[in-house]
Amino acid sequence: MYTETMILLLGKIGKVLPVFLPPEPVMSMYYYNLEFCSVPKNSSGEIIDFTIVLTKMEVIVKRGLIIMGKLKEEKTIEFKKEFTPSFLKTVSAFANYGDGEIIFGISDDGEVVGIKNIDQLKLAIENAINDTIEPRPSYTLIETTMDKKAVLVLNVYKGESQPYFYKGKAYRRMDTASVPVDRTALQKLVLIGSRIDFDEMPSKNKELRFEILFKWLKSVLGIEVLTNDVLISLGLLEHGVFNNAAELLSDNNKIKSSCVDMVRFGDNISIFLDRKTIQGGSILLQYEEAIEFFRQWYKPYLAIEGIPRKERIQIPELAFLEAMANALIHRDYLINGSIRIEMYKDQLIIHSQGGGARWRIEG
């Protein structure tokens, strides 16, 4: 009936407990919401010292004894010994960025202290959330026990109407703390909640010119006249209003984050050879100027490898063209700063703002 061993944990957090080994299967059980696995043994059948790191605590097995660590807070789990208004910051954070739980009846250091009046606490939590978090998030309250003591688990779910404010501020989790979001993060939350991307937002610049865009459209698509109908079909004009995508492609683009900074190094970063900063103007022009600067430094050369000589290249131009286009199209223009291009003899690295986008091209 039993084929493998399992750990059966009984008793109190912080205690050293014996290991109970029933005659075998790999069964899993939950103890304080934690799943445990089978016990490793040596060839003599003796239990090997090992540590299991689980979602909320650590279990250390040494010579057949289980030493249970205390419960630990994490990014998606917060403990509250008792009701205090500070938990509402975490409610805002979970509703804005991802599901999480707040457990009442556990101290910050992981000790289960319990709750005496669950019904009174539930009412206080519900009233606090409903009265102070705007808009109202989705949540559930679950009564349970830990270490034979009553605790209350508040599950908060990521919403679809970001940002969720507490006292006029939106919060996010930073490790185990709930902190106010910065201006850029707040703008992103607003866009997420409104289901609008940055490039779809109306441009502040009402007078846009498109000579560079027209040149490209004529060359690639054979378009002879750039009319409003063409701009509408390209998704750049809606109800007579240009969006941010239109401004990025316009000749008089003034979006501050639209910038490319290219630096050419020698054998290492302490040897500075050249630099080009491309600020403003159509991102199509930025693309063209970046290619021109690239070609100044990475030219084909003849290598002597027997007879005849063979042409070699330092960095593949086609790879740079694709990476550069991706950097311009997919960067986060809400974040101030530039697309940074580091140019070396044998490699080229492109850093694009937002999401940690990074391309490395090697020769």
C-alpha positions as CSV (number, residue, x, y, z in Angstrom):
1,M,0.0,0.0,0.0
2,Y,2.8,2.4,0.9
3,T,5.7,2.9,-1.5
4,E,7.6,6.0,-0.3
5,T,7.9,8.0,2.9
6,M,6.4,11.3,3.8
7,I,6.8,13.8,6.6
8,L,4.0,14.2,9.0
9,L,4.3,17.5,10.9
10,L,2.5,17.9,14.2
11,G,2.8,20.5,16.9
12,K,3.7,24.1,17.3
13,I,5.7,26.5,15.1
14,G,9.2,27.0,16.5
15,K,9.3,23.6,18.3
16,V,11.7,20.8,17.4
17,L,9.5,17.8,16.4
18,P,10.3,14.1,15.8
19,V,9.8,12.9,12.2
20,F,7.0,10.5,11.9
21,L,7.6,8.1,9.0
22,P,4.5,6.0,8.2
23,P,5.3,3.0,6.0
24,E,5.7,4.9,2.8
25,P,3.7,6.8,0.0
26,V,4.7,10.1,-1.4
27,M,1.7,11.9,-0.1
28,S,1.4,15.6,0.4
29,M,-0.4,17.4,3.1
30,Y,-0.8,21.0,4.1
31,Y,0.2,22.4,7.4
32,Y,-0.4,26.1,7.7
33,N,-1.0,26.1,3.9
34,L,2.4,24.5,3.2
35,E,3.1,21.4,1.1
36,F,5.7,19.0,2.2
37,C,7.6,16.4,0.2
38,S,9.3,13.0,0.7
39,V,12.4,12.5,2.9
40,P,15.8,11.8,1.4
41,K,17.8,8.9,2.9
42,N,21.2,7.5,2.5
43,S,22.0,3.9,1.5
44,S,21.6,2.8,5.1
45,G,18.1,4.2,5.3
46,E,19.2,7.1,7.5
47,I,17.6,10.5,7.0
48,I,19.9,13.0,5.4
49,D,20.1,16.5,6.7
50,F,18.2,18.8,4.4
51,T,16.3,22.0,4.3
52,I,12.9,22.6,2.6
53,V,12.2,26.3,1.7
54,L,8.4,26.7,1.4
55,T,6.1,29.5,0.6
56,K,5.7,30.9,4.1
57,M,8.3,29.2,6.2
58,E,11.4,27.1,6.3
59,V,11.6,23.5,7.5
60,I,15.0,22.0,8.5
61,V,15.5,18.3,9.0
62,K,18.6,17.3,10.9
63,R,19.2,13.7,12.0
64,G,15.5,12.8,12.0
65,L,14.3,16.0,13.7
66,I,12.2,18.7,12.1
67,I,13.0,22.2,13.1
68,M,10.3,24.5,11.9
69,G,11.1,28.2,11.3
70,K,8.7,31.0,11.9
71,L,6.2,32.2,9.3
72,K,7.7,34.9,7.1
73,E,6.2,37.9,5.3
74,E,6.8,38.1,1.5
75,K,5.8,40.3,-1.4
76,T,2.3,38.8,-1.6
77,I,1.8,38.1,2.1
78,E,1.6,40.5,5.0
79,F,1.0,39.9,8.7
80,K,-1.0,42.0,11.1
81,K,-1.0,41.3,14.8
82,E,-4.2,43.4,15.1
83,F,-6.3,45.9,13.2
84,T,-4.4,49.1,12.2
85,P,-5.3,51.4,9.3
86,S,-1.8,50.8,7.7
87,F,-3.1,47.5,6.2
88,L,-5.1,49.7,3.7
89,K,-1.9,50.7,1.9
90,T,-1.3,47.0,1.2
91,V,-4.9,46.6,0.0
92,S,-4.2,49.4,-2.5
93,A,-0.9,47.7,-3.6
94,F,-2.5,44.2,-4.1
95,A,-5.4,45.7,-6.0
96,N,-3.1,47.7,-8.3
97,Y,-0.5,45.0,-9.1
98,G,-1.4,41.5,-8.1
99,D,-3.3,39.2,-5.7
100,G,-2.1,39.0,-2.2
101,E,-3.2,38.1,1.4
102,I,-3.1,39.9,4.7
103,I,-3.3,37.6,7.7
104,F,-4.6,39.2,10.9
105,G,-3.5,37.5,14.1
106,I,0.2,37.0,13.3
107,S,2.9,39.4,14.5
108,D,5.5,40.9,12.2
109,D,8.1,38.3,13.3
110,G,5.8,35.4,12.4
111,E,4.3,34.5,15.9
112,V,0.7,33.4,15.8
113,V,-1.1,35.4,18.5
114,G,-4.7,34.9,17.3
115,I,-7.8,37.0,17.1
116,K,-10.3,37.2,20.0
117,N,-13.3,38.8,18.3
118,I,-13.3,37.6,14.6
119,D,-16.8,39.1,13.8
120,Q,-15.9,42.5,15.1
121,L,-12.6,42.5,13.2
122,K,-14.3,41.4,9.9
123,L,-16.8,44.3,10.2
124,A,-13.9,46.8,10.9
125,I,-12.0,45.6,7.9
126,E,-15.0,45.7,5.6
127,N,-15.9,49.2,6.7
128,A,-12.3,50.5,6.3
129,I,-11.9,49.1,2.8
130,N,-15.3,50.2,1.6
131,D,-14.9,53.7,3.1
132,T,-11.3,54.5,2.1
133,I,-10.2,52.6,-1.0
134,E,-11.3,54.2,-4.2
135,P,-12.5,52.5,-6.4
136,R,-13.6,49.6,-4.3
137,P,-11.4,46.5,-4.8
138,S,-12.5,42.9,-4.8
139,Y,-11.6,40.9,-1.7
140,T,-12.7,38.0,0.5
141,L,-12.4,37.3,4.3
142,I,-11.7,33.8,5.4
143,E,-11.7,32.6,9.1
144,T,-9.2,29.8,9.8
145,T,-6.9,28.5,12.6
146,M,-3.1,28.4,13.0
147,D,-1.5,26.8,16.0
148,K,-5.0,26.3,17.4
149,K,-5.6,30.0,17.3
150,A,-8.2,31.9,15.3
151,V,-6.8,34.1,12.5
152,L,-8.5,36.1,9.7
153,V,-7.1,36.0,6.1
154,L,-8.0,38.9,3.9
155,N,-7.5,38.0,0.2
156,V,-7.2,41.0,-2.1
157,Y,-7.5,40.5,-5.8
158,K,-5.9,42.5,-8.6
159,G,-8.5,44.8,-10.1
160,E,-9.3,46.1,-13.6
161,S,-10.0,49.7,-12.6
162,Q,-6.5,50.9,-11.6
163,P,-5.3,53.0,-9.9
164,Y,-6.8,52.0,-6.5
165,F,-6.2,54.9,-4.1
166,Y,-5.9,55.0,-0.3
167,K,-6.1,58.6,1.0
168,G,-5.3,60.0,-2.5
169,K,-2.2,57.8,-3.1
170,A,-1.8,54.6,-5.0
171,Y,0.6,51.9,-3.5
172,R,2.7,49.1,-4.7
173,R,4.7,46.3,-2.9
174,M,8.4,46.8,-2.5
175,D,9.6,43.5,-1.1
176,T,7.6,43.3,2.2
177,A,6.6,47.0,2.4
178,S,3.8,48.9,0.7
179,V,5.0,52.2,-0.7
180,P,3.4,55.0,-2.8
181,V,4.0,54.7,-6.5
182,D,6.0,57.4,-8.3
183,R,4.6,59.7,-11.0
184,T,5.6,57.4,-13.9
185,A,4.1,54.3,-12.3
186,L,0.9,56.2,-11.6
187,Q,0.6,57.2,-15.2
188,K,1.0,53.6,-16.2
189,L,-1.7,52.5,-13.8
190,V,-4.1,55.2,-15.2
191,L,-3.4,53.8,-18.7
192,I,-4.0,50.2,-17.6
193,G,-7.2,51.2,-15.9
194,S,-8.5,53.1,-18.9
195,R,-7.4,50.3,-21.3
196,I,-5.4,52.9,-23.3
197,D,-1.7,52.6,-24.4
198,F,0.6,55.6,-24.4
199,D,0.7,55.8,-28.2
200,E,-3.1,56.0,-28.3
201,M,-3.4,59.0,-26.0
202,P,-4.1,62.4,-27.7
203,S,-0.9,64.4,-28.5
204,K,-0.5,67.8,-26.9
205,N,1.1,69.0,-30.1
206,K,-1.8,70.0,-32.4
207,E,0.3,71.1,-35.5
208,L,2.2,68.1,-36.7
209,R,4.2,67.8,-40.0
210,F,5.0,64.5,-41.7
211,E,7.6,65.0,-44.4
212,I,9.8,62.2,-43.2
213,L,6.9,59.8,-42.8
214,F,5.6,60.7,-46.3
215,K,9.1,60.0,-47.8
216,W,9.0,56.5,-46.2
217,L,5.4,55.8,-47.3
218,K,6.1,56.9,-50.8
219,S,9.3,54.7,-51.0
220,V,7.8,51.6,-49.3
221,L,4.1,51.8,-50.2
222,G,4.0,54.0,-53.2
223,I,1.7,56.6,-51.6
224,E,1.7,59.8,-53.7
225,V,-0.3,62.1,-51.3
226,L,-0.4,62.0,-47.5
227,T,-4.1,62.7,-46.8
228,N,-6.0,62.6,-43.5
229,D,-7.6,59.4,-44.7
230,V,-4.1,57.8,-44.9
231,L,-3.3,59.1,-41.4
232,I,-6.6,57.7,-40.1
233,S,-5.9,54.3,-41.7
234,L,-2.5,54.3,-40.1
235,G,-4.1,54.9,-36.7
236,L,-2.5,58.3,-36.2
237,L,-5.6,60.5,-36.4
238,E,-9.0,60.0,-34.8
239,H,-11.9,62.5,-34.9
240,G,-9.5,65.2,-36.1
241,V,-7.1,64.7,-33.2
242,F,-3.5,63.3,-33.5
243,N,-2.3,60.8,-30.9
244,N,1.2,60.3,-29.4
245,A,2.1,57.7,-32.1
246,A,1.5,60.4,-34.7
247,E,3.8,62.8,-32.8
248,L,6.6,60.2,-32.5
249,L,6.5,59.9,-36.3
250,S,6.2,63.6,-37.0
251,D,9.0,66.0,-38.0
252,N,8.3,68.2,-35.0
253,N,8.1,65.5,-32.4
254,K,8.7,67.1,-28.9
255,I,8.2,64.1,-26.7
256,K,11.2,64.5,-24.3
257,S,11.8,60.7,-23.8
258,S,12.2,60.3,-27.6
259,C,16.0,60.3,-27.6
260,V,18.9,58.0,-28.7
261,D,22.4,58.3,-27.2
262,M,25.2,56.4,-29.0
263,V,28.7,56.1,-27.6
264,R,31.7,54.4,-29.2
265,F,34.3,53.0,-26.9
266,G,37.8,51.7,-27.5
267,D,39.1,48.4,-26.0
268,N,37.2,49.2,-22.7
269,I,34.7,51.8,-21.3
270,S,37.6,54.0,-20.1
271,I,38.5,54.7,-23.7
272,F,36.0,57.1,-25.2
273,L,36.2,57.6,-29.0
274,D,33.0,59.3,-30.2
275,R,29.4,60.1,-29.2
276,K,26.2,61.0,-31.0
277,T,23.0,62.2,-29.3
278,I,19.8,62.2,-31.4
279,Q,17.1,64.2,-29.7
280,G,13.5,64.8,-30.9
281,G,12.3,64.8,-34.5
282,S,10.6,61.8,-36.1
283,I,11.7,58.4,-34.8
284,L,12.2,57.5,-38.5
285,L,14.8,60.2,-38.7
286,Q,16.4,59.0,-35.5
287,Y,16.5,55.5,-37.0
288,E,18.2,56.9,-40.1
289,E,20.8,58.9,-38.1
290,A,21.6,55.9,-35.9
291,I,22.3,53.8,-39.0
292,E,24.5,56.5,-40.4
293,F,26.6,56.6,-37.2
294,F,26.7,52.8,-37.1
295,R,28.1,52.7,-40.6
296,Q,30.9,55.2,-39.7
297,W,32.3,52.8,-37.2
298,Y,31.5,49.3,-38.5
299,K,32.7,49.0,-42.1
300,P,33.5,45.8,-44.0
301,Y,37.2,45.0,-44.1
302,L,39.5,42.5,-46.0
303,A,41.0,39.7,-43.9
304,I,43.9,37.6,-45.2
305,E,42.9,34.0,-44.7
306,G,45.0,32.3,-47.4
307,I,44.2,33.1,-51.0
308,P,42.0,35.0,-51.9
309,R,41.4,37.6,-49.3
310,K,37.9,37.5,-47.7
311,E,35.6,40.4,-46.7
312,R,34.7,40.4,-43.0
313,I,32.3,42.6,-41.0
314,Q,32.7,43.6,-37.3
315,I,29.0,43.8,-36.5
316,P,26.2,42.5,-38.8
317,E,24.3,45.5,-40.0
318,L,21.0,43.6,-40.5
319,A,21.0,42.5,-36.9
320,F,21.6,46.2,-35.8
321,L,18.7,47.4,-38.1
322,E,16.3,45.0,-36.5
323,A,17.4,45.6,-32.9
324,M,17.3,49.4,-33.4
325,A,13.8,49.2,-34.9
326,N,12.6,47.1,-31.9
327,A,14.2,49.5,-29.5
328,L,12.3,52.5,-31.0
329,I,9.0,50.8,-31.4
330,H,8.8,48.9,-28.1
331,R,10.4,51.3,-25.6
332,D,8.3,52.9,-22.8
333,Y,8.0,56.5,-23.7
334,L,6.5,57.3,-20.3
335,I,10.0,56.8,-18.8
336,N,12.4,59.7,-19.1
337,G,15.8,58.9,-20.5
338,S,17.2,57.7,-23.8
339,I,17.8,54.6,-25.8
340,R,21.5,53.9,-25.0
341,I,23.7,52.2,-27.5
342,E,27.2,51.1,-26.4
343,M,29.5,50.4,-29.4
344,Y,32.7,48.3,-29.0
345,K,35.1,46.7,-31.4
346,D,33.5,43.3,-31.2
347,Q,30.0,43.9,-29.9
348,L,27.2,46.4,-29.7
349,I,24.7,46.7,-26.8
350,I,21.3,48.5,-27.0
351,H,19.5,49.4,-23.8
352,S,15.8,50.4,-24.2
353,Q,13.8,52.0,-21.4
354,G,11.0,50.0,-19.9
355,G,10.8,46.3,-19.1
356,G,14.6,45.9,-19.0
357,A,14.8,45.5,-22.8
358,R,18.4,44.9,-23.9
359,W,20.0,43.6,-27.1
360,R,23.6,42.4,-27.5
361,I,25.0,42.0,-31.1
362,E,28.4,40.4,-31.4
363,G,30.7,40.3,-34.3
